[in-house]
Amino acid sequence: MPELDAVDRRLIDQLQGGFPLVPEPYAAAAARLGLGETELLERLERLLSTRVLTRFGPMYQIERIGGAFTLAALAVPEDRYEAVAAAVNALPQVAHNYRREHALNMWFVLATETPAGILEAIARIEQATGLKVRNFPKAREYFVEMKLPVRP
């Protein structure tokens, strides 16, 4: 893990929610941190490229704009795992993909522009891999605002 200085830690802490919704959001966020916009953007790029951060962006309630998402899983034979992961990850609808120690050893999130897109994406994955996709659509929604403070 790369070393984080005090500014990196403050940046991560303060940008976990409450990102400014203004015409120049990065300039506003930088000003709150006492930085210039260029420095903030350079730090974000570095944190992303070194995988300290794996994602930086908004979280949407996709159903409110007509889309859909679901959690899905596959039971992938170990000798095919990398090839299947590449096939699954090649779809633009795949938002996250995680390996698990379980009979269903590949779990991923599908996000589509329409509810029908979920079944289409599942069919494409099944066709590409020859494996049965297990679909676990959301039964109930919970809001969990998880913020992880960065300690020195």
N, CA, C and O of each residue as an XYZ file, in Angstrom:
608
protein
N       0.851     -1.174      0.000
C       0.000      0.000      0.000
C       0.894      1.234      0.000
O       1.774      1.360      0.852
N       0.681      2.136     -0.937
C       1.460      3.375     -0.953
C       1.205      4.210      0.304
O       0.128      4.157      0.897
N       2.221      4.979      0.692
C       2.090      5.875      1.842
C       1.118      7.002      1.509
O       1.162      7.571      0.418
N       0.253      7.312      2.446
C      -0.669      8.436      2.307
C      -0.200      9.551      3.219
O       0.075      9.332      4.399
N      -0.112     10.751      2.662
C       0.217     11.880      3.523
C      -1.071     12.422      4.139
O      -2.164     11.931      3.855
N      -0.926     13.437      4.986
C      -2.085     13.993      5.697
C      -3.116     14.555      4.718
O      -4.317     14.466      4.971
N      -2.661     15.132      3.605
C      -3.594     15.697      2.625
C      -4.381     14.582      1.939
O      -5.589     14.708      1.740
N      -3.700     13.489      1.576
C      -4.409     12.346      0.979
C      -5.484     11.832      1.921
O      -6.610     11.573      1.497
N      -5.146     11.683      3.196
C      -6.109     11.167      4.168
C      -7.307     12.109      4.303
O      -8.449     11.653      4.345
N      -7.054     13.418      4.372
C      -8.160     14.389      4.450
C      -9.005     14.347      3.188
O     -10.232     14.409      3.255
N      -8.352     14.242      2.041
C      -9.071     14.188      0.767
C     -10.026     12.994      0.749
O     -11.199     13.139      0.406
N      -9.525     11.823      1.117
C     -10.359     10.616      1.117
C     -11.497     10.764      2.129
O     -12.649     10.454      1.823
N     -11.173     11.232      3.325
C     -12.207     11.402      4.351
C     -13.306     12.361      3.892
O     -14.490     12.066      4.056
N     -12.926     13.501      3.322
C     -13.915     14.521      2.990
C     -14.682     14.247      1.705
O     -15.779     14.774      1.523
N     -14.132     13.437      0.815
C     -14.839     13.178     -0.440
C     -15.708     11.929     -0.386
O     -16.221     11.498     -1.418
N     -15.887     11.339      0.788
C     -16.793     10.201      0.953
C     -18.196     10.698      1.255
O     -18.749     10.397      2.313
N     -18.762     11.438      0.355
C     -20.091     11.992      0.547
C     -20.018     13.507      0.562
O     -19.005     14.097      0.938
N     -21.091     14.111      0.153
C     -21.137     15.555      0.172
C     -20.331     16.214     -0.927
O     -19.918     17.364     -0.777
N     -20.095     15.512     -2.036
C     -19.358     16.121     -3.143
C     -20.169     17.298     -3.677
O     -21.377     17.174     -3.873
N     -19.528     18.428     -3.911
C     -20.272     19.637     -4.305
C     -21.026     19.470     -5.624
O     -20.458     19.005     -6.611
N     -22.282     19.843     -5.639
C     -23.097     19.820     -6.861
C     -23.187     21.252     -7.385
O     -24.209     21.925     -7.252
N     -22.093     21.688     -7.979
C     -21.959     23.041     -8.511
C     -21.315     22.940     -9.890
O     -20.811     21.877    -10.253
N     -21.319     24.025    -10.667
C     -20.736     23.966    -12.019
C     -19.270     23.525    -12.058
O     -18.860     22.888    -13.028
N     -18.470     23.841    -11.041
C     -17.064     23.424    -10.990
C     -16.816     22.660     -9.689
O     -16.206     23.193     -8.762
N     -17.288     21.409     -9.618
C     -17.242     20.673     -8.348
C     -15.828     20.376     -7.853
O     -15.589     20.399     -6.646
N     -14.893     20.101     -8.750
C     -13.538     19.789     -8.294
C     -12.863     21.020     -7.696
O     -12.119     20.910     -6.722
N     -13.119     22.188     -8.274
C     -12.568     23.432     -7.720
C     -13.149     23.679     -6.334
O     -12.424     24.072     -5.420
N     -14.443     23.455     -6.170
C     -15.085     23.660     -4.864
C     -14.562     22.659     -3.834
O     -14.293     23.028     -2.691
N     -14.418     21.402     -4.233
C     -13.897     20.377     -3.313
C     -12.463     20.706     -2.934
O     -12.077     20.563     -1.774
N     -11.676     21.144     -3.900
C     -10.284     21.509     -3.626
C     -10.215     22.674     -2.643
O      -9.406     22.667     -1.715
N     -11.063     23.665     -2.853
C     -11.059     24.842     -1.966
C     -11.379     24.437     -0.527
O     -10.776     24.958      0.412
N     -12.327     23.506     -0.349
C     -12.658     23.033      1.012
C     -11.458     22.387      1.691
O     -11.342     22.395      2.917
N     -10.561     21.823      0.871
C      -9.376     21.149      1.409
C      -8.160     22.067      1.458
O      -7.095     21.664      1.926
N      -8.315     23.302      0.975
C      -7.184     24.224      0.941
C      -6.201     23.897     -0.172
O      -5.011     24.194     -0.063
N      -6.704     23.276     -1.256
C      -5.859     22.888     -2.393
C      -6.304     23.617     -3.643
O      -7.382     24.211     -3.684
N      -5.466     23.567     -4.656
C      -5.876     24.014     -5.971
C      -6.553     22.856     -6.693
O      -6.315     21.693     -6.364
N      -7.391     23.166     -7.668
C      -8.108     22.130     -8.417
C      -7.145     21.156     -9.085
O      -7.382     19.948     -9.062
N      -6.061     21.655     -9.680
C      -5.095     20.784    -10.358
C      -4.483     19.791     -9.378
O      -4.348     18.610     -9.696
N      -4.112     20.261     -8.189
C      -3.526     19.351     -7.206
C      -4.530     18.289     -6.773
O      -4.168     17.120     -6.640
N      -5.773     18.672     -6.555
C      -6.799     17.698     -6.173
C      -6.932     16.623     -7.254
O      -6.959     15.431     -6.948
N      -7.015     17.047     -8.512
C      -7.171     16.087     -9.608
C      -5.945     15.181     -9.728
O      -6.085     13.982     -9.973
N      -4.756     15.738     -9.559
C      -3.535     14.921     -9.617
C      -3.515     13.898     -8.488
O      -3.132     12.746     -8.694
N      -3.926     14.316     -7.302
C      -3.960     13.384     -6.174
C      -4.983     12.273     -6.415
O      -4.704     11.103     -6.153
N      -6.161     12.636     -6.913
C      -7.169     11.612     -7.211
C      -6.645     10.620     -8.247
O      -6.809      9.411     -8.087
N      -6.022     11.124     -9.301
C      -5.450     10.241    -10.332
C      -4.426      9.289     -9.734
O      -4.425      8.098    -10.046
N      -3.549      9.814     -8.870
C      -2.530      8.976     -8.236
C      -3.173      7.923     -7.338
O      -2.774      6.759     -7.366
N      -4.157      8.319     -6.548
C      -4.822      7.373     -5.657
C      -5.537      6.278     -6.445
O      -5.582      5.127     -6.011
N      -6.090      6.631     -7.590
C      -6.750      5.638     -8.439
C      -5.725      4.756     -9.146
O      -5.903      3.539     -9.204
N      -4.670      5.334     -9.678
C      -3.684      4.540    -10.432
C      -2.904      3.589     -9.536
O      -2.459      2.534     -9.990
N      -2.732      3.956     -8.254
C      -2.037      3.068     -7.317
C      -2.997      2.121     -6.599
O      -2.582      1.332     -5.750
N      -4.277      2.203     -6.943
C      -5.334      1.337     -6.409
C      -5.596      1.549     -4.924
O      -6.187      0.690     -4.270
N      -5.153      2.707     -4.377
C      -5.592      3.078     -3.030
C      -7.099      3.259     -3.087
O      -7.822      2.799     -2.204
N      -7.570      3.936     -4.138
C      -8.998      4.028     -4.444
C      -9.251      3.171     -5.671
O      -8.493      3.232     -6.639
N     -10.297      2.382     -5.639
C     -10.637      1.575     -6.812
C     -11.709      2.230     -7.660
O     -11.904      1.857     -8.816
N     -12.402      3.201     -7.094
C     -13.464      3.878     -7.823
C     -13.682      5.243     -7.196
O     -13.607      5.398     -5.977
N     -13.952      6.227     -8.037
C     -14.346      7.542     -7.544
C     -15.454      8.010     -8.456
O     -15.225      8.254     -9.641
N     -16.636      8.138     -7.927
C     -17.758      8.581     -8.740
C     -19.046      8.513     -7.954
O     -19.070      8.062     -6.809
N     -20.117      8.966     -8.580
C     -21.408      9.002     -7.883
C     -22.049      7.628     -7.785
O     -21.744      6.723     -8.561
N     -22.933      7.495     -6.825
C     -23.775      6.309     -6.689
C     -25.190      6.746     -7.072
O     -25.713      7.723     -6.536
N     -25.798      6.019     -7.995
C     -27.131      6.365     -8.479
C     -28.156      5.342     -8.014
O     -27.829      4.172     -7.817
N     -29.371      5.774     -7.841
C     -30.486      4.849     -7.693
C     -31.012      4.657     -9.104
O     -31.883      5.389     -9.574
N     -30.461      3.658     -9.757
C     -30.666      3.476    -11.187
C     -32.136      3.259    -11.553
O     -32.557      3.627    -12.649
N     -32.914      2.670    -10.654
C     -34.337      2.448    -10.957
C     -35.088      3.766    -11.154
O     -36.042      3.833    -11.929
N     -34.655      4.805    -10.455
C     -35.327      6.105    -10.579
C     -35.163      6.726    -11.967
O     -35.936      7.604    -12.350
N     -34.168      6.277    -12.712
C     -33.970      6.809    -14.062
C     -34.268      5.748    -15.126
O     -33.837      5.868    -16.272
N     -35.016      4.700    -14.728
C     -35.486      3.700    -15.676
C     -34.609      2.483    -15.845
O     -34.952      1.587    -16.615
N     -33.499      2.422    -15.157
C     -32.578      1.299    -15.292
C     -32.836      0.216    -14.264
O     -33.838      0.230    -13.548
N     -31.902     -0.726    -14.211
C     -32.016     -1.836    -13.269
C     -30.629     -2.352    -12.924
O     -29.674     -2.165    -13.677
N     -30.538     -3.000    -11.782
C     -29.318     -3.725    -11.447
C     -29.677     -4.957    -10.652
O     -30.753     -5.057    -10.063
N     -28.743     -5.895    -10.653
C     -28.951     -7.130     -9.914
C     -27.601     -7.699     -9.509
O     -26.577     -7.398    -10.121
N     -27.613     -8.511     -8.487
C     -26.452     -9.284     -8.091
C     -26.578    -10.645     -8.758
O     -27.652    -11.247     -8.743
N     -25.503    -11.128     -9.336
C     -25.544    -12.410    -10.034
C     -24.309    -13.223     -9.650
O     -23.316    -12.678     -9.167
N     -24.389    -14.530     -9.872
C     -23.272    -15.400     -9.508
C     -23.149    -16.553    -10.490
O     -24.107    -16.948    -11.154
N     -21.936    -17.072    -10.554
C     -21.633    -18.244    -11.387
C     -20.835    -19.247    -10.563
O     -20.085    -18.871     -9.663
N     -21.005    -20.519    -10.882
C     -20.129    -21.572    -10.377
C     -19.156    -21.868    -11.513
O     -19.519    -22.507    -12.500
N     -17.932    -21.404    -11.370
C     -16.955    -21.487    -12.447
C     -15.915    -22.557    -12.119
O     -15.307    -22.516    -11.050
N     -15.704    -23.515    -13.027
C     -14.622    -24.479    -12.807
C     -13.284    -23.737    -12.694
O     -13.013    -22.807    -13.454
N     -12.462    -24.157    -11.745
C     -11.217    -23.437    -11.464
C     -10.336    -23.280    -12.702
O      -9.726    -22.229    -12.898
N     -10.267    -24.302    -13.526
C      -9.395    -24.220    -14.701
C      -9.913    -23.247    -15.761
O      -9.190    -22.925    -16.704
N     -11.153    -22.774    -15.621
C     -11.727    -21.816    -16.571
C     -11.931    -20.436    -15.961
O     -12.433    -19.528    -16.625
N     -11.545    -20.275    -14.698
C     -11.898    -19.059    -13.983
C     -11.431    -17.787    -14.690
O     -12.228    -16.870    -14.890
N     -10.189    -17.718    -15.061
C      -9.656    -16.497    -15.685
C     -10.359    -16.201    -17.008
O     -10.686    -15.046    -17.281
N     -10.595    -17.212    -17.825
C     -11.264    -17.005    -19.114
C     -12.705    -16.545    -18.918
O     -13.178    -15.662    -19.634
N     -13.401    -17.137    -17.956
C     -14.784    -16.742    -17.683
C     -14.813    -15.319    -17.123
O     -15.672    -14.522    -17.499
N     -13.882    -15.002    -16.229
C     -13.821    -13.641    -15.679
C     -13.616    -12.624    -16.803
O     -14.239    -11.562    -16.803
N     -12.752    -12.945    -17.748
C     -12.514    -12.029    -18.875
C     -13.779    -11.864    -19.714
O     -14.093    -10.757    -20.153
N     -14.504    -12.955    -19.938
C     -15.738    -12.881    -20.732
C     -16.813    -12.065    -20.002
O     -17.495    -11.244    -20.615
N     -16.957    -12.290    -18.713
C     -17.953    -11.557    -17.928
C     -17.580    -10.072    -17.870
O     -18.427     -9.204    -18.086
N     -16.322     -9.791    -17.580
C     -15.882     -8.404    -17.438
C     -15.884     -7.638    -18.760
O     -15.821     -6.409    -18.757
N     -15.955     -8.335    -19.873
C     -15.984     -7.676    -21.184
C     -17.322     -6.980    -21.434
O     -17.408     -6.090    -22.280
N     -18.355     -7.376    -20.707
C     -19.660     -6.745    -20.890
C     -19.696     -5.396    -20.179
O     -19.313     -5.306    -19.013
N     -20.148     -4.353    -20.859
C     -20.209     -3.040    -20.215
C     -21.224     -2.997    -19.077
O     -21.177     -2.085    -18.252
N     -22.134     -3.956    -19.014
C     -23.145     -3.980    -17.956
C     -22.590     -4.488    -16.625
O     -23.252     -4.354    -15.596
N     -21.399     -5.060    -16.627
C     -20.813     -5.603    -15.398
C     -20.138     -4.478    -14.634
O     -19.154     -3.894    -15.090
N     -20.691     -4.185    -13.456
C     -20.178     -3.073    -12.660
C     -19.086     -3.521    -11.687
O     -18.131     -2.775    -11.471
N     -19.191     -4.684    -11.106
C     -18.224     -5.214    -10.146
C     -18.154     -6.717    -10.354
O     -19.137     -7.328    -10.771
N     -17.015     -7.317    -10.072
C     -16.864     -8.760    -10.167
C     -15.931     -9.197     -9.041
O     -14.816     -8.693     -8.913
N     -16.406    -10.150     -8.221
C     -15.653    -10.580     -7.050
C     -15.520    -12.091     -7.030
O     -16.471    -12.811     -7.338
N     -14.339    -12.570     -6.668
C     -14.102    -13.996     -6.468
C     -14.447    -14.343     -5.023
O     -14.096    -13.607     -4.101
N     -15.133    -15.461     -4.831
C     -15.519    -15.911     -3.494
C     -15.137    -17.371     -3.306
O     -15.060    -18.136     -4.267
N     -14.901    -17.743     -2.059
C     -14.624    -19.137     -1.705
C     -15.966    -19.799     -1.420
O     -16.428    -19.813     -0.280
N     -16.581    -20.339     -2.449
C     -17.924    -20.895     -2.352
C     -18.173    -21.654     -3.644
O     -17.449    -21.454     -4.619
N     -19.175    -22.516     -3.676
C     -19.532    -23.194     -4.932
C     -19.854    -22.155     -6.004
O     -19.464    -22.311     -7.161
N     -20.564    -21.099     -5.621
C     -20.769    -19.956     -6.517
C     -19.575    -19.030     -6.274
O     -19.607    -18.173     -5.391
N     -18.540    -19.217     -7.061
C     -17.266    -18.556     -6.766
C     -17.037    -17.243     -7.515
O     -16.025    -16.580     -7.292
N     -17.961    -16.857     -8.399
C     -17.852    -15.568     -9.080
C     -19.158    -14.806     -8.891
O     -20.223    -15.261     -9.308
N     -19.060    -13.644     -8.258
C     -20.223    -12.799     -8.000
C     -19.998    -11.467     -8.689
O     -18.901    -10.911     -8.635
N     -21.031    -10.956     -9.333
C     -20.893     -9.697    -10.046
C     -22.209     -8.942    -10.038
O     -23.278     -9.524     -9.850
N     -22.112     -7.641    -10.244
C     -23.274     -6.768    -10.312
C     -23.500     -6.404    -11.771
O     -22.572     -6.007    -12.476
N     -24.742     -6.545    -12.214
C     -25.137     -6.103    -13.551
C     -25.960     -4.832    -13.406
O     -26.878     -4.769    -12.588
N     -25.632     -3.835    -14.192
C     -26.380     -2.571    -14.210
C     -26.743     -2.279    -15.656
O     -25.873     -2.220    -16.524
N     -28.036     -2.096    -15.910
C     -28.501     -1.901    -17.282
C     -29.428     -0.691    -17.385
O     -29.981     -0.221    -16.391
N     -29.580     -0.204    -18.612
C     -30.403      0.982    -18.848
C     -31.892      0.712    -18.684
O     -32.667      1.631    -18.418
N     -32.298     -0.558    -18.843
C     -33.702     -0.936    -18.698
C     -33.784     -2.237    -17.915
O     -32.809     -2.988    -17.882
N     -34.913     -2.525    -17.285
C     -35.054     -3.804    -16.588
C     -34.858     -5.007    -17.523
O     -34.285     -6.016    -17.112
N     -35.323     -4.912    -18.761
C     -35.151     -6.016    -19.710
C     -33.681     -6.276    -20.003
O     -33.313     -7.388    -20.381
N     -32.837     -5.264    -19.833
C     -31.416     -5.417    -20.097
C     -30.736     -6.420    -19.189
O     -29.723     -7.010    -19.565
N     -31.279     -6.622    -17.996
C     -30.699     -7.610    -17.073
C     -30.771     -8.999    -17.681
O     -29.768     -9.711    -17.731
N     -31.963     -9.391    -18.146
C     -32.109    -10.734    -18.731
C     -31.288    -10.876    -20.003
O     -30.764    -11.954    -20.285
N     -31.170     -9.802    -20.773
C     -30.344     -9.840    -21.980
C     -28.870    -10.050    -21.625
O     -28.183    -10.844    -22.268
N     -28.391     -9.347    -20.617
C     -26.997     -9.493    -20.194
C     -26.744    -10.903    -19.655
O     -25.717    -11.513    -19.952
N     -27.682    -11.409    -18.866
C     -27.539    -12.773    -18.343
C     -27.464    -13.774    -19.493
O     -26.626    -14.676    -19.482
N     -28.327    -13.618    -20.472
C     -28.311    -14.529    -21.632
C     -26.976    -14.455    -22.364
O     -26.451    -15.484    -22.788
N     -26.423    -13.263    -22.516
C     -25.133    -13.114    -23.190
C     -24.017    -13.802    -22.408
O     -23.139    -14.434    -22.995
N     -24.055    -13.675    -21.092
C     -23.027    -14.316    -20.262
C     -23.161    -15.828    -20.362
O     -22.164    -16.534    -20.514
N     -24.385    -16.324    -20.276
C     -24.592    -17.778    -20.373
C     -24.137    -18.297    -21.725
O     -23.525    -19.361    -21.809
N     -24.430    -17.558    -22.777
C     -24.015    -17.984    -24.116
C     -22.493    -17.958    -24.248
O     -21.905    -18.875    -24.822
N     -21.859    -16.921    -23.725
C     -20.408    -16.781    -23.844
C     -19.640    -17.792    -23.002
O     -18.541    -18.204    -23.374
N     -20.217    -18.195    -21.862
C     -19.484    -19.054    -20.924
C     -19.976    -20.490    -20.890
O     -19.239    -21.388    -20.483
N     -21.217    -20.721    -21.315
C     -21.809    -22.045    -21.187
C     -22.192    -22.382    -19.760
O     -22.467    -23.541    -19.450
N     -22.215    -21.387    -18.887
C     -22.535    -21.604    -17.480
C     -23.845    -20.922    -17.116
O     -24.213    -19.911    -17.715
N     -24.548    -21.477    -16.134
C     -25.815    -20.930    -15.659
C     -25.561    -19.766    -14.719
O     -24.852    -19.908    -13.723
N     -26.138    -18.617    -15.036
C     -26.040    -17.442    -14.173
C     -27.162    -17.506    -13.148
O     -28.326    -17.696    -13.500
N     -26.810    -17.347    -11.890
C     -27.797    -17.253    -10.820
C     -28.092    -15.767    -10.603
O     -27.182    -14.979    -10.347
N     -29.344    -15.399    -10.705
C     -29.755    -14.010    -10.588
C     -30.367    -13.775     -9.209
O     -31.277    -14.494     -8.795
N     -29.865    -12.769     -8.506
C     -30.353    -12.437     -7.175
C     -30.831    -10.987     -7.163
O     -30.133    -10.112     -6.651
N     -32.006    -10.724     -7.718
C     -32.487     -9.338     -7.751
C     -32.790     -8.831     -6.345
O     -33.057     -9.607     -5.428
N     -32.742     -7.535     -6.205
C     -32.988     -6.895     -4.919
C     -34.440     -7.126     -4.514
O     -35.359     -6.856     -5.287
N     -34.637     -7.624     -3.308
C     -35.990     -7.814     -2.785
C     -36.421     -6.600     -1.964
O     -37.605     -6.270     -1.892
N     -35.442     -5.947     -1.349
C     -35.722     -4.801     -0.493
C     -34.488     -3.910     -0.491
O     -33.363     -4.406     -0.554
N     -34.686     -2.624     -0.420
C     -33.554     -1.709     -0.435
C     -33.287     -1.158      0.949
O     -34.204     -0.800      1.689
N     -32.008     -1.100      1.279
C     -31.552     -0.518      2.536
C     -30.550      0.573      2.205
O     -29.789      0.451      1.245
N     -30.546      1.624      2.983
C     -29.552      2.680      2.819
C     -28.542      2.528      3.934
O     -28.875      2.670      5.111
N     -27.308      2.240      3.562
C     -26.224      2.123      4.519
C     -25.149      3.107      4.070
O     -24.453      2.883      3.079
N     -25.030      4.185      4.810
C     -24.000      5.158      4.457
C     -22.731      4.794      5.200
O     -22.554      5.112      6.376
N     -21.856      4.119      4.477
C     -20.614      3.665      5.101
C     -19.489      4.601      4.696
O     -19.150      4.720      3.519
N     -18.925      5.252      5.676
C     -17.763      6.107      5.463
C     -16.616      5.517      6.267
O     -16.761      5.216      7.452
N     -15.492      5.358      5.619
C     -14.344      4.738      6.265
C     -13.271      5.783      6.505
O     -12.588      6.189      5.564
N     -13.108      6.228      7.741
C     -12.079      7.241      8.013
C     -10.693      6.658      7.774
O     -10.432      5.489      8.058
N      -9.819      7.497      7.248
C      -8.435      7.071      6.986
C      -7.583      7.547      8.152
O      -7.500      8.742      8.435
N      -6.967      6.609      8.810
C      -6.135      6.914      9.985
C      -4.662      6.982      9.568
O      -4.249      6.329      8.609
N      -3.876      7.782     10.300
C      -2.428      7.847     10.004
C      -1.726      6.553     10.340
O      -0.515      6.441     10.152
